[in-house]
Amino acid sequence: MGMKEEVEKLKKDLAKKAKKINSFLKKALQYLRINDSKNMISLTNTAMILILYKIAATPAVSFTDITALAIAVMGYQGKRIIESKDE
């Protein structure tokens, strides 16, 4: 087997592995609800997850944390309202 054939074989193997990883990542993002209905990364969902994690992980909750949570919830709910009107 020549060098070109080996390179082509490695490219094919790498493409197969990349497809498997891509499929796994898509499923993980959908499970965590980071992807929206259009299969795009949802900034509102991501912000909501991060804010809830920060509040859960910190021992004392500050006014800034509560304000960030309120803004994230408003964005999240606003997005849901807009999406429901589109359907």
PyMOL Python script that loads the backbone (N, CA, C, O; Angstrom):
from pymol import cmd

cmd.read_pdbstr("""\
ATOM      1  N   MET A   1       0.841  -1.168   0.000  1.00  0.00           N
ATOM      2  CA  MET A   1       0.000   0.000   0.000  1.00  0.00           C
ATOM      3  C   MET A   1       0.900   1.249   0.000  1.00  0.00           C
ATOM      4  O   MET A   1       1.850   1.358   0.775  1.00  0.00           O
ATOM      5  N   GLY A   2       0.564   2.169  -0.887  1.00  0.00           N
ATOM      6  CA  GLY A   2       1.371   3.369  -1.005  1.00  0.00           C
ATOM      7  C   GLY A   2       0.992   4.423   0.032  1.00  0.00           C
ATOM      8  O   GLY A   2       0.048   4.268   0.807  1.00  0.00           O
ATOM      9  N   MET A   3       1.750   5.469   0.007  1.00  0.00           N
ATOM     10  CA  MET A   3       1.542   6.556   0.968  1.00  0.00           C
ATOM     11  C   MET A   3       0.203   7.251   0.742  1.00  0.00           C
ATOM     12  O   MET A   3      -0.467   7.627   1.703  1.00  0.00           O
ATOM     13  N   LYS A   4      -0.193   7.425  -0.519  1.00  0.00           N
ATOM     14  CA  LYS A   4      -1.462   8.087  -0.820  1.00  0.00           C
ATOM     15  C   LYS A   4      -2.652   7.278  -0.308  1.00  0.00           C
ATOM     16  O   LYS A   4      -3.614   7.835   0.221  1.00  0.00           O
ATOM     17  N   GLU A   5      -2.574   5.957  -0.473  1.00  0.00           N
ATOM     18  CA  GLU A   5      -3.658   5.111  -0.001  1.00  0.00           C
ATOM     19  C   GLU A   5      -3.787   5.166   1.514  1.00  0.00           C
ATOM     20  O   GLU A   5      -4.895   5.185   2.048  1.00  0.00           O
ATOM     21  N   GLU A   6      -2.652   5.191   2.203  1.00  0.00           N
ATOM     22  CA  GLU A   6      -2.673   5.280   3.665  1.00  0.00           C
ATOM     23  C   GLU A   6      -3.282   6.608   4.126  1.00  0.00           C
ATOM     24  O   GLU A   6      -4.060   6.644   5.079  1.00  0.00           O
ATOM     25  N   VAL A   7      -2.926   7.674   3.454  1.00  0.00           N
ATOM     26  CA  VAL A   7      -3.464   8.985   3.798  1.00  0.00           C
ATOM     27  C   VAL A   7      -4.975   9.009   3.570  1.00  0.00           C
ATOM     28  O   VAL A   7      -5.717   9.527   4.405  1.00  0.00           O
ATOM     29  N   GLU A   8      -5.430   8.462   2.466  1.00  0.00           N
ATOM     30  CA  GLU A   8      -6.869   8.422   2.177  1.00  0.00           C
ATOM     31  C   GLU A   8      -7.614   7.586   3.219  1.00  0.00           C
ATOM     32  O   GLU A   8      -8.705   7.958   3.652  1.00  0.00           O
ATOM     33  N   LYS A   9      -7.029   6.467   3.618  1.00  0.00           N
ATOM     34  CA  LYS A   9      -7.647   5.622   4.628  1.00  0.00           C
ATOM     35  C   LYS A   9      -7.745   6.371   5.962  1.00  0.00           C
ATOM     36  O   LYS A   9      -8.773   6.308   6.637  1.00  0.00           O
ATOM     37  N   LEU A  10      -6.685   7.070   6.335  1.00  0.00           N
ATOM     38  CA  LEU A  10      -6.702   7.846   7.577  1.00  0.00           C
ATOM     39  C   LEU A  10      -7.741   8.967   7.520  1.00  0.00           C
ATOM     40  O   LEU A  10      -8.402   9.250   8.519  1.00  0.00           O
ATOM     41  N   LYS A  11      -7.888   9.602   6.359  1.00  0.00           N
ATOM     42  CA  LYS A  11      -8.889  10.644   6.199  1.00  0.00           C
ATOM     43  C   LYS A  11     -10.298  10.089   6.382  1.00  0.00           C
ATOM     44  O   LYS A  11     -11.136  10.703   7.042  1.00  0.00           O
ATOM     45  N   LYS A  12     -10.551   8.916   5.789  1.00  0.00           N
ATOM     46  CA  LYS A  12     -11.866   8.300   5.923  1.00  0.00           C
ATOM     47  C   LYS A  12     -12.157   7.918   7.375  1.00  0.00           C
ATOM     48  O   LYS A  12     -13.260   8.141   7.872  1.00  0.00           O
ATOM     49  N   ASP A  13     -11.156   7.339   8.051  1.00  0.00           N
ATOM     50  CA  ASP A  13     -11.332   6.975   9.456  1.00  0.00           C
ATOM     51  C   ASP A  13     -11.598   8.206  10.312  1.00  0.00           C
ATOM     52  O   ASP A  13     -12.453   8.183  11.198  1.00  0.00           O
ATOM     53  N   LEU A  14     -10.867   9.271  10.047  1.00  0.00           N
ATOM     54  CA  LEU A  14     -11.046  10.507  10.793  1.00  0.00           C
ATOM     55  C   LEU A  14     -12.427  11.110  10.540  1.00  0.00           C
ATOM     56  O   LEU A  14     -13.052  11.638  11.460  1.00  0.00           O
ATOM     57  N   ALA A  15     -12.902  11.034   9.307  1.00  0.00           N
ATOM     58  CA  ALA A  15     -14.236  11.548   8.978  1.00  0.00           C
ATOM     59  C   ALA A  15     -15.319  10.752   9.705  1.00  0.00           C
ATOM     60  O   ALA A  15     -16.296  11.332  10.178  1.00  0.00           O
ATOM     61  N   LYS A  16     -15.157   9.427   9.800  1.00  0.00           N
ATOM     62  CA  LYS A  16     -16.128   8.603  10.526  1.00  0.00           C
ATOM     63  C   LYS A  16     -16.155   8.967  12.006  1.00  0.00           C
ATOM     64  O   LYS A  16     -17.224   9.095  12.603  1.00  0.00           O
ATOM     65  N   LYS A  17     -14.978   9.131  12.589  1.00  0.00           N
ATOM     66  CA  LYS A  17     -14.906   9.486  14.007  1.00  0.00           C
ATOM     67  C   LYS A  17     -15.492  10.870  14.258  1.00  0.00           C
ATOM     68  O   LYS A  17     -16.163  11.089  15.267  1.00  0.00           O
ATOM     69  N   ALA A  18     -15.245  11.789  13.357  1.00  0.00           N
ATOM     70  CA  ALA A  18     -15.788  13.142  13.501  1.00  0.00           C
ATOM     71  C   ALA A  18     -17.316  13.117  13.437  1.00  0.00           C
ATOM     72  O   ALA A  18     -17.972  13.850  14.176  1.00  0.00           O
ATOM     73  N   LYS A  19     -17.884  12.295  12.576  1.00  0.00           N
ATOM     74  CA  LYS A  19     -19.347  12.174  12.488  1.00  0.00           C
ATOM     75  C   LYS A  19     -19.927  11.615  13.780  1.00  0.00           C
ATOM     76  O   LYS A  19     -20.969  12.079  14.244  1.00  0.00           O
ATOM     77  N   LYS A  20     -19.259  10.617  14.368  1.00  0.00           N
ATOM     78  CA  LYS A  20     -19.729  10.045  15.625  1.00  0.00           C
ATOM     79  C   LYS A  20     -19.683  11.082  16.752  1.00  0.00           C
ATOM     80  O   LYS A  20     -20.625  11.194  17.537  1.00  0.00           O
ATOM     81  N   ILE A  21     -18.589  11.832  16.828  1.00  0.00           N
ATOM     82  CA  ILE A  21     -18.452  12.861  17.861  1.00  0.00           C
ATOM     83  C   ILE A  21     -19.488  13.946  17.660  1.00  0.00           C
ATOM     84  O   ILE A  21     -20.103  14.402  18.624  1.00  0.00           O
ATOM     85  N   ASN A  22     -19.689  14.365  16.425  1.00  0.00           N
ATOM     86  CA  ASN A  22     -20.675  15.393  16.111  1.00  0.00           C
ATOM     87  C   ASN A  22     -22.077  14.946  16.507  1.00  0.00           C
ATOM     88  O   ASN A  22     -22.848  15.728  17.063  1.00  0.00           O
ATOM     89  N   SER A  23     -22.403  13.702  16.224  1.00  0.00           N
ATOM     90  CA  SER A  23     -23.711  13.157  16.581  1.00  0.00           C
ATOM     91  C   SER A  23     -23.889  13.136  18.099  1.00  0.00           C
ATOM     92  O   SER A  23     -24.948  13.497  18.612  1.00  0.00           O
ATOM     93  N   PHE A  24     -22.850  12.714  18.807  1.00  0.00           N
ATOM     94  CA  PHE A  24     -22.910  12.681  20.274  1.00  0.00           C
ATOM     95  C   PHE A  24     -23.089  14.078  20.854  1.00  0.00           C
ATOM     96  O   PHE A  24     -23.894  14.276  21.764  1.00  0.00           O
ATOM     97  N   LEU A  25     -22.341  15.049  20.328  1.00  0.00           N
ATOM     98  CA  LEU A  25     -22.451  16.424  20.828  1.00  0.00           C
ATOM     99  C   LEU A  25     -23.841  17.004  20.570  1.00  0.00           C
ATOM    100  O   LEU A  25     -24.393  17.695  21.425  1.00  0.00           O
ATOM    101  N   LYS A  26     -24.407  16.725  19.398  1.00  0.00           N
ATOM    102  CA  LYS A  26     -25.754  17.211  19.101  1.00  0.00           C
ATOM    103  C   LYS A  26     -26.769  16.639  20.088  1.00  0.00           C
ATOM    104  O   LYS A  26     -27.634  17.357  20.591  1.00  0.00           O
ATOM    105  N   LYS A  27     -26.654  15.338  20.359  1.00  0.00           N
ATOM    106  CA  LYS A  27     -27.579  14.711  21.303  1.00  0.00           C
ATOM    107  C   LYS A  27     -27.396  15.283  22.707  1.00  0.00           C
ATOM    108  O   LYS A  27     -28.374  15.514  23.418  1.00  0.00           O
ATOM    109  N   ALA A  28     -26.154  15.511  23.103  1.00  0.00           N
ATOM    110  CA  ALA A  28     -25.893  16.067  24.442  1.00  0.00           C
ATOM    111  C   ALA A  28     -26.447  17.482  24.558  1.00  0.00           C
ATOM    112  O   ALA A  28     -27.044  17.832  25.576  1.00  0.00           O
ATOM    113  N   LEU A  29     -26.256  18.295  23.527  1.00  0.00           N
ATOM    114  CA  LEU A  29     -26.773  19.663  23.549  1.00  0.00           C
ATOM    115  C   LEU A  29     -28.296  19.681  23.562  1.00  0.00           C
ATOM    116  O   LEU A  29     -28.900  20.519  24.232  1.00  0.00           O
ATOM    117  N   GLN A  30     -28.920  18.769  22.832  1.00  0.00           N
ATOM    118  CA  GLN A  30     -30.382  18.691  22.843  1.00  0.00           C
ATOM    119  C   GLN A  30     -30.888  18.227  24.204  1.00  0.00           C
ATOM    120  O   GLN A  30     -31.906  18.725  24.686  1.00  0.00           O
ATOM    121  N   TYR A  31     -30.191  17.281  24.829  1.00  0.00           N
ATOM    122  CA  TYR A  31     -30.595  16.786  26.142  1.00  0.00           C
ATOM    123  C   TYR A  31     -30.511  17.901  27.190  1.00  0.00           C
ATOM    124  O   TYR A  31     -31.393  18.027  28.040  1.00  0.00           O
ATOM    125  N   LEU A  32     -29.465  18.693  27.126  1.00  0.00           N
ATOM    126  CA  LEU A  32     -29.286  19.791  28.072  1.00  0.00           C
ATOM    127  C   LEU A  32     -30.107  21.025  27.698  1.00  0.00           C
ATOM    128  O   LEU A  32     -30.098  22.027  28.413  1.00  0.00           O
ATOM    129  N   ARG A  33     -30.811  20.942  26.579  1.00  0.00           N
ATOM    130  CA  ARG A  33     -31.645  22.038  26.064  1.00  0.00           C
ATOM    131  C   ARG A  33     -30.823  23.296  25.781  1.00  0.00           C
ATOM    132  O   ARG A  33     -31.296  24.414  25.984  1.00  0.00           O
ATOM    133  N   ILE A  34     -29.613  23.108  25.320  1.00  0.00           N
ATOM    134  CA  ILE A  34     -28.789  24.239  24.906  1.00  0.00           C
ATOM    135  C   ILE A  34     -29.124  24.593  23.464  1.00  0.00           C
ATOM    136  O   ILE A  34     -29.003  25.750  23.062  1.00  0.00           O
ATOM    137  N   ASN A  35     -29.542  23.603  22.688  1.00  0.00           N
ATOM    138  CA  ASN A  35     -30.009  23.853  21.319  1.00  0.00           C
ATOM    139  C   ASN A  35     -31.477  24.219  21.348  1.00  0.00           C
ATOM    140  O   ASN A  35     -32.236  23.689  22.159  1.00  0.00           O
ATOM    141  N   ASP A  36     -31.885  25.125  20.464  1.00  0.00           N
ATOM    142  CA  ASP A  36     -33.297  25.477  20.377  1.00  0.00           C
ATOM    143  C   ASP A  36     -33.982  24.613  19.323  1.00  0.00           C
ATOM    144  O   ASP A  36     -33.396  23.650  18.827  1.00  0.00           O
ATOM    145  N   SER A  37     -35.210  24.955  18.986  1.00  0.00           N
ATOM    146  CA  SER A  37     -35.984  24.138  18.047  1.00  0.00           C
ATOM    147  C   SER A  37     -35.395  24.133  16.639  1.00  0.00           C
ATOM    148  O   SER A  37     -35.664  23.217  15.861  1.00  0.00           O
ATOM    149  N   LYS A  38     -34.601  25.137  16.307  1.00  0.00           N
ATOM    150  CA  LYS A  38     -33.973  25.211  14.987  1.00  0.00           C
ATOM    151  C   LYS A  38     -32.588  24.577  14.986  1.00  0.00           C
ATOM    152  O   LYS A  38     -31.845  24.704  14.013  1.00  0.00           O
ATOM    153  N   ASN A  39     -32.239  23.893  16.080  1.00  0.00           N
ATOM    154  CA  ASN A  39     -30.954  23.220  16.249  1.00  0.00           C
ATOM    155  C   ASN A  39     -29.777  24.196  16.271  1.00  0.00           C
ATOM    156  O   ASN A  39     -28.664  23.860  15.867  1.00  0.00           O
ATOM    157  N   MET A  40     -30.045  25.399  16.748  1.00  0.00           N
ATOM    158  CA  MET A  40     -29.005  26.410  16.928  1.00  0.00           C
ATOM    159  C   MET A  40     -28.748  26.557  18.430  1.00  0.00           C
ATOM    160  O   MET A  40     -29.628  26.268  19.241  1.00  0.00           O
ATOM    161  N   ILE A  41     -27.561  27.000  18.795  1.00  0.00           N
ATOM    162  CA  ILE A  41     -27.263  27.201  20.212  1.00  0.00           C
ATOM    163  C   ILE A  41     -28.109  28.358  20.724  1.00  0.00           C
ATOM    164  O   ILE A  41     -28.090  29.454  20.164  1.00  0.00           O
ATOM    165  N   SER A  42     -28.843  28.099  21.785  1.00  0.00           N
ATOM    166  CA  SER A  42     -29.755  29.086  22.348  1.00  0.00           C
ATOM    167  C   SER A  42     -29.049  29.864  23.456  1.00  0.00           C
ATOM    168  O   SER A  42     -28.680  29.299  24.485  1.00  0.00           O
ATOM    169  N   LEU A  43     -28.868  31.152  23.236  1.00  0.00           N
ATOM    170  CA  LEU A  43     -28.211  31.977  24.247  1.00  0.00           C
ATOM    171  C   LEU A  43     -29.080  32.139  25.490  1.00  0.00           C
ATOM    172  O   LEU A  43     -28.558  32.218  26.602  1.00  0.00           O
ATOM    173  N   THR A  44     -30.403  32.188  25.314  1.00  0.00           N
ATOM    174  CA  THR A  44     -31.273  32.348  26.480  1.00  0.00           C
ATOM    175  C   THR A  44     -31.242  31.097  27.354  1.00  0.00           C
ATOM    176  O   THR A  44     -31.208  31.204  28.580  1.00  0.00           O
ATOM    177  N   ASN A  45     -31.254  29.925  26.745  1.00  0.00           N
ATOM    178  CA  ASN A  45     -31.165  28.696  27.528  1.00  0.00           C
ATOM    179  C   ASN A  45     -29.814  28.593  28.224  1.00  0.00           C
ATOM    180  O   ASN A  45     -29.738  28.198  29.388  1.00  0.00           O
ATOM    181  N   THR A  46     -28.761  28.943  27.519  1.00  0.00           N
ATOM    182  CA  THR A  46     -27.426  28.896  28.097  1.00  0.00           C
ATOM    183  C   THR A  46     -27.304  29.877  29.262  1.00  0.00           C
ATOM    184  O   THR A  46     -26.747  29.532  30.305  1.00  0.00           O
ATOM    185  N   ALA A  47     -27.818  31.092  29.096  1.00  0.00           N
ATOM    186  CA  ALA A  47     -27.781  32.076  30.181  1.00  0.00           C
ATOM    187  C   ALA A  47     -28.564  31.587  31.382  1.00  0.00           C
ATOM    188  O   ALA A  47     -28.122  31.749  32.520  1.00  0.00           O
ATOM    189  N   MET A  48     -29.712  30.996  31.143  1.00  0.00           N
ATOM    190  CA  MET A  48     -30.537  30.483  32.238  1.00  0.00           C
ATOM    191  C   MET A  48     -29.799  29.388  33.003  1.00  0.00           C
ATOM    192  O   MET A  48     -29.795  29.390  34.234  1.00  0.00           O
ATOM    193  N   ILE A  49     -29.185  28.469  32.299  1.00  0.00           N
ATOM    194  CA  ILE A  49     -28.447  27.382  32.942  1.00  0.00           C
ATOM    195  C   ILE A  49     -27.285  27.932  33.757  1.00  0.00           C
ATOM    196  O   ILE A  49     -27.073  27.512  34.894  1.00  0.00           O
ATOM    197  N   LEU A  50     -26.529  28.870  33.185  1.00  0.00           N
ATOM    198  CA  LEU A  50     -25.373  29.428  33.891  1.00  0.00           C
ATOM    199  C   LEU A  50     -25.782  30.197  35.143  1.00  0.00           C
ATOM    200  O   LEU A  50     -25.141  30.063  36.185  1.00  0.00           O
ATOM    201  N   ILE A  51     -26.834  30.997  35.054  1.00  0.00           N
ATOM    202  CA  ILE A  51     -27.279  31.765  36.211  1.00  0.00           C
ATOM    203  C   ILE A  51     -27.776  30.839  37.313  1.00  0.00           C
ATOM    204  O   ILE A  51     -27.444  31.034  38.482  1.00  0.00           O
ATOM    205  N   LEU A  52     -28.574  29.829  36.950  1.00  0.00           N
ATOM    206  CA  LEU A  52     -29.064  28.887  37.963  1.00  0.00           C
ATOM    207  C   LEU A  52     -27.913  28.126  38.618  1.00  0.00           C
ATOM    208  O   LEU A  52     -27.935  27.886  39.825  1.00  0.00           O
ATOM    209  N   TYR A  53     -26.913  27.749  37.829  1.00  0.00           N
ATOM    210  CA  TYR A  53     -25.744  27.074  38.395  1.00  0.00           C
ATOM    211  C   TYR A  53     -24.994  27.996  39.349  1.00  0.00           C
ATOM    212  O   TYR A  53     -24.583  27.570  40.428  1.00  0.00           O
ATOM    213  N   LYS A  54     -24.814  29.253  38.961  1.00  0.00           N
ATOM    214  CA  LYS A  54     -24.081  30.193  39.812  1.00  0.00           C
ATOM    215  C   LYS A  54     -24.801  30.409  41.135  1.00  0.00           C
ATOM    216  O   LYS A  54     -24.167  30.448  42.190  1.00  0.00           O
ATOM    217  N   ILE A  55     -26.119  30.550  41.085  1.00  0.00           N
ATOM    218  CA  ILE A  55     -26.876  30.746  42.318  1.00  0.00           C
ATOM    219  C   ILE A  55     -26.820  29.491  43.193  1.00  0.00           C
ATOM    220  O   ILE A  55     -26.731  29.586  44.417  1.00  0.00           O
ATOM    221  N   ALA A  56     -26.873  28.326  42.564  1.00  0.00           N
ATOM    222  CA  ALA A  56     -26.812  27.079  43.334  1.00  0.00           C
ATOM    223  C   ALA A  56     -25.429  26.839  43.928  1.00  0.00           C
ATOM    224  O   ALA A  56     -25.313  26.235  44.994  1.00  0.00           O
ATOM    225  N   ALA A  57     -24.382  27.302  43.253  1.00  0.00           N
ATOM    226  CA  ALA A  57     -23.017  27.021  43.691  1.00  0.00           C
ATOM    227  C   ALA A  57     -22.481  28.022  44.709  1.00  0.00           C
ATOM    228  O   ALA A  57     -21.548  27.707  45.448  1.00  0.00           O
ATOM    229  N   THR A  58     -23.050  29.213  44.761  1.00  0.00           N
ATOM    230  CA  THR A  58     -22.526  30.217  45.696  1.00  0.00           C
ATOM    231  C   THR A  58     -23.237  30.112  47.041  1.00  0.00           C
ATOM    232  O   THR A  58     -24.447  29.890  47.087  1.00  0.00           O
ATOM    233  N   PRO A  59     -22.496  30.268  48.133  1.00  0.00           N
ATOM    234  CA  PRO A  59     -23.119  30.153  49.455  1.00  0.00           C
ATOM    235  C   PRO A  59     -24.044  31.335  49.793  1.00  0.00           C
ATOM    236  O   PRO A  59     -25.052  31.152  50.476  1.00  0.00           O
ATOM    237  N   ALA A  60     -23.712  32.526  49.324  1.00  0.00           N
ATOM    238  CA  ALA A  60     -24.533  33.701  49.603  1.00  0.00           C
ATOM    239  C   ALA A  60     -24.976  34.316  48.279  1.00  0.00           C
ATOM    240  O   ALA A  60     -24.167  34.539  47.379  1.00  0.00           O
ATOM    241  N   VAL A  61     -26.267  34.582  48.178  1.00  0.00           N
ATOM    242  CA  VAL A  61     -26.819  35.150  46.953  1.00  0.00           C
ATOM    243  C   VAL A  61     -26.893  36.664  47.114  1.00  0.00           C
ATOM    244  O   VAL A  61     -27.430  37.174  48.097  1.00  0.00           O
ATOM    245  N   SER A  62     -26.346  37.367  46.132  1.00  0.00           N
ATOM    246  CA  SER A  62     -26.340  38.831  46.196  1.00  0.00           C
ATOM    247  C   SER A  62     -27.453  39.422  45.335  1.00  0.00           C
ATOM    248  O   SER A  62     -28.125  38.714  44.585  1.00  0.00           O
ATOM    249  N   PHE A  63     -27.628  40.712  45.460  1.00  0.00           N
ATOM    250  CA  PHE A  63     -28.630  41.417  44.660  1.00  0.00           C
ATOM    251  C   PHE A  63     -28.299  41.307  43.171  1.00  0.00           C
ATOM    252  O   PHE A  63     -29.198  41.212  42.336  1.00  0.00           O
ATOM    253  N   THR A  64     -27.028  41.321  42.851  1.00  0.00           N
ATOM    254  CA  THR A  64     -26.589  41.193  41.464  1.00  0.00           C
ATOM    255  C   THR A  64     -27.002  39.840  40.882  1.00  0.00           C
ATOM    256  O   THR A  64     -27.441  39.760  39.735  1.00  0.00           O
ATOM    257  N   ASP A  65     -26.860  38.785  41.678  1.00  0.00           N
ATOM    258  CA  ASP A  65     -27.266  37.449  41.223  1.00  0.00           C
ATOM    259  C   ASP A  65     -28.767  37.392  40.959  1.00  0.00           C
ATOM    260  O   ASP A  65     -29.206  36.822  39.960  1.00  0.00           O
ATOM    261  N   ILE A  66     -29.544  37.980  41.849  1.00  0.00           N
ATOM    262  CA  ILE A  66     -30.998  37.976  41.681  1.00  0.00           C
ATOM    263  C   ILE A  66     -31.393  38.789  40.450  1.00  0.00           C
ATOM    264  O   ILE A  66     -32.291  38.393  39.707  1.00  0.00           O
ATOM    265  N   THR A  67     -30.725  39.924  40.229  1.00  0.00           N
ATOM    266  CA  THR A  67     -31.003  40.736  39.042  1.00  0.00           C
ATOM    267  C   THR A  67     -30.661  39.966  37.768  1.00  0.00           C
ATOM    268  O   THR A  67     -31.422  39.992  36.801  1.00  0.00           O
ATOM    269  N   ALA A  68     -29.518  39.282  37.768  1.00  0.00           N
ATOM    270  CA  ALA A  68     -29.130  38.479  36.599  1.00  0.00           C
ATOM    271  C   ALA A  68     -30.133  37.360  36.359  1.00  0.00           C
ATOM    272  O   ALA A  68     -30.461  37.056  35.212  1.00  0.00           O
ATOM    273  N   LEU A  69     -30.621  36.746  37.429  1.00  0.00           N
ATOM    274  CA  LEU A  69     -31.628  35.701  37.283  1.00  0.00           C
ATOM    275  C   LEU A  69     -32.913  36.279  36.694  1.00  0.00           C
ATOM    276  O   LEU A  69     -33.511  35.674  35.804  1.00  0.00           O
ATOM    277  N   ALA A  70     -33.341  37.441  37.181  1.00  0.00           N
ATOM    278  CA  ALA A  70     -34.563  38.064  36.666  1.00  0.00           C
ATOM    279  C   ALA A  70     -34.430  38.382  35.179  1.00  0.00           C
ATOM    280  O   ALA A  70     -35.363  38.150  34.410  1.00  0.00           O
ATOM    281  N   ILE A  71     -33.285  38.908  34.773  1.00  0.00           N
ATOM    282  CA  ILE A  71     -33.059  39.229  33.357  1.00  0.00           C
ATOM    283  C   ILE A  71     -33.049  37.958  32.512  1.00  0.00           C
ATOM    284  O   ILE A  71     -33.618  37.928  31.420  1.00  0.00           O
ATOM    285  N   ALA A  72     -32.401  36.910  33.021  1.00  0.00           N
ATOM    286  CA  ALA A  72     -32.361  35.640  32.286  1.00  0.00           C
ATOM    287  C   ALA A  72     -33.763  35.052  32.151  1.00  0.00           C
ATOM    288  O   ALA A  72     -34.117  34.538  31.090  1.00  0.00           O
ATOM    289  N   VAL A  73     -34.565  35.121  33.219  1.00  0.00           N
ATOM    290  CA  VAL A  73     -35.925  34.585  33.165  1.00  0.00           C
ATOM    291  C   VAL A  73     -36.777  35.380  32.179  1.00  0.00           C
ATOM    292  O   VAL A  73     -37.555  34.802  31.422  1.00  0.00           O
ATOM    293  N   MET A  74     -36.630  36.710  32.188  1.00  0.00           N
ATOM    294  CA  MET A  74     -37.401  37.538  31.247  1.00  0.00           C
ATOM    295  C   MET A  74     -37.029  37.206  29.801  1.00  0.00           C
ATOM    296  O   MET A  74     -37.905  37.091  28.943  1.00  0.00           O
ATOM    297  N   GLY A  75     -35.740  37.055  29.534  1.00  0.00           N
ATOM    298  CA  GLY A  75     -35.309  36.681  28.183  1.00  0.00           C
ATOM    299  C   GLY A  75     -35.811  35.307  27.789  1.00  0.00           C
ATOM    300  O   GLY A  75     -36.240  35.097  26.655  1.00  0.00           O
ATOM    301  N   TYR A  76     -35.759  34.377  28.717  1.00  0.00           N
ATOM    302  CA  TYR A  76     -36.212  33.015  28.472  1.00  0.00           C
ATOM    303  C   TYR A  76     -37.707  32.995  28.173  1.00  0.00           C
ATOM    304  O   TYR A  76     -38.144  32.375  27.203  1.00  0.00           O
ATOM    305  N   GLN A  77     -38.488  33.675  29.010  1.00  0.00           N
ATOM    306  CA  GLN A  77     -39.934  33.701  28.807  1.00  0.00           C
ATOM    307  C   GLN A  77     -40.311  34.470  27.544  1.00  0.00           C
ATOM    308  O   GLN A  77     -41.223  34.069  26.821  1.00  0.00           O
ATOM    309  N   GLY A  78     -39.618  35.562  27.278  1.00  0.00           N
ATOM    310  CA  GLY A  78     -39.867  36.317  26.052  1.00  0.00           C
ATOM    311  C   GLY A  78     -39.629  35.476  24.816  1.00  0.00           C
ATOM    312  O   GLY A  78     -40.399  35.530  23.857  1.00  0.00           O
ATOM    313  N   LYS A  79     -38.566  34.703  24.844  1.00  0.00           N
ATOM    314  CA  LYS A  79     -38.273  33.830  23.708  1.00  0.00           C
ATOM    315  C   LYS A  79     -39.367  32.787  23.540  1.00  0.00           C
ATOM    316  O   LYS A  79     -39.783  32.502  22.417  1.00  0.00           O
ATOM    317  N   ARG A  80     -39.834  32.218  24.635  1.00  0.00           N
ATOM    318  CA  ARG A  80     -40.906  31.223  24.566  1.00  0.00           C
ATOM    319  C   ARG A  80     -42.183  31.829  24.009  1.00  0.00           C
ATOM    320  O   ARG A  80     -42.870  31.182  23.219  1.00  0.00           O
ATOM    321  N   ILE A  81     -42.515  33.040  24.395  1.00  0.00           N
ATOM    322  CA  ILE A  81     -43.717  33.705  23.888  1.00  0.00           C
ATOM    323  C   ILE A  81     -43.600  33.937  22.393  1.00  0.00           C
ATOM    324  O   ILE A  81     -44.540  33.673  21.643  1.00  0.00           O
ATOM    325  N   ILE A  82     -42.442  34.432  21.956  1.00  0.00           N
ATOM    326  CA  ILE A  82     -42.224  34.690  20.539  1.00  0.00           C
ATOM    327  C   ILE A  82     -42.295  33.390  19.739  1.00  0.00           C
ATOM    328  O   ILE A  82     -42.891  33.356  18.662  1.00  0.00           O
ATOM    329  N   GLU A  83     -41.692  32.324  20.260  1.00  0.00           N
ATOM    330  CA  GLU A  83     -41.715  31.033  19.552  1.00  0.00           C
ATOM    331  C   GLU A  83     -43.136  30.484  19.481  1.00  0.00           C
ATOM    332  O   GLU A  83     -43.509  29.883  18.473  1.00  0.00           O
ATOM    333  N   SER A  84     -43.934  30.676  20.526  1.00  0.00           N
ATOM    334  CA  SER A  84     -45.295  30.146  20.495  1.00  0.00           C
ATOM    335  C   SER A  84     -46.179  30.911  19.514  1.00  0.00           C
ATOM    336  O   SER A  84     -47.115  30.335  18.961  1.00  0.00           O
ATOM    337  N   LYS A  85     -45.901  32.203  19.286  1.00  0.00           N
ATOM    338  CA  LYS A  85     -46.650  32.978  18.311  1.00  0.00           C
ATOM    339  C   LYS A  85     -46.304  32.572  16.889  1.00  0.00           C
ATOM    340  O   LYS A  85     -47.141  32.669  15.992  1.00  0.00           O
ATOM    341  N   ASP A  86     -45.078  32.120  16.681  1.00  0.00           N
ATOM    342  CA  ASP A  86     -44.653  31.693  15.339  1.00  0.00           C
ATOM    343  C   ASP A  86     -45.317  30.393  14.915  1.00  0.00           C
ATOM    344  O   ASP A  86     -45.441  30.130  13.719  1.00  0.00           O
ATOM    345  N   GLU A  87     -45.741  29.582  15.863  1.00  0.00           N
ATOM    346  CA  GLU A  87     -46.317  28.268  15.526  1.00  0.00           C
ATOM    347  C   GLU A  87     -47.722  28.390  15.153  1.00  0.00           C
ATOM    348  O   GLU A  87     -48.367  27.389  14.840  1.00  0.00           O
TER     349      GLU A  87
END
""", "prot")
cmd.dss("prot")
cmd.show_as("cartoon", "prot")
cmd.util.cbc("prot")
cmd.orient("prot")
